[in-house]
Amino acid sequence: MSFSCKSMWNYKCPKCRQGDIFDKPLDISKPVAMPKECKYCGLKTMPEPGFYYGGMFLSYIIGGWMALLPTLLLVFYFKWTVNQGMAFAIVLVIVTYLPLLRGSRSLWLHLMSKYDPEAEAKAKDKISKQKSNASKEWKPRTKAKI
């Protein structure tokens, strides 16, 4: 299987499904800051200029429907006023802005990149080696309790 919803929602690399495609922790001033490539498999997160232009369209479509359908439901079924519905839509868009922005970029990268099981195996091996090296590092002795 080439597409994984789990790795897309967790913002993982579509090729190896181990590396992060966004810088952590989230910096509000740079919400879509991405490393140049995956640190485990080397997949470029920006393959060409304007690559995420399609992701912008996905974000627009998903965000529009995500705001429109609940608002119409509230106005026509639950008899809210149009002003109340508009206020609800504005709050909904504000709350979902960053997850939708990052999610649409992740979705676009996952749609355009191919999964490689060998790259995943190599990435997992690299991660396990890093963990074993970290556990072998020198640690100071602690005083024994009497």
C-alpha angles and dihedrals in degrees: 000000000000103000124062121188089193094059091042093053092044091049094240127156111276093218102051100009090218109083124074117248094201129054114256133253101038112251110204092209090056106031096166099040107147133181114249091247142357110279092220107041104014097238109162111238091203104041094173140354111282093017094137094052087101090050088057090058091049090051091050094049096044094043093048095052092040090058098036102051099051091042093052090047091052094046100044104029103031093033097235116165118255090249091054090048091050092049089050091050092050093050090046092052092048093050095047099040100100098039090048093047093051094037094055091050090049091048092049093049091048092049092051100041129070124232115239117198091195091055089050092052091049091048092051090049091050091049093050091050090051091051093048092048090050091053091050094056118114116270124190117249119253125220114264115244114240 
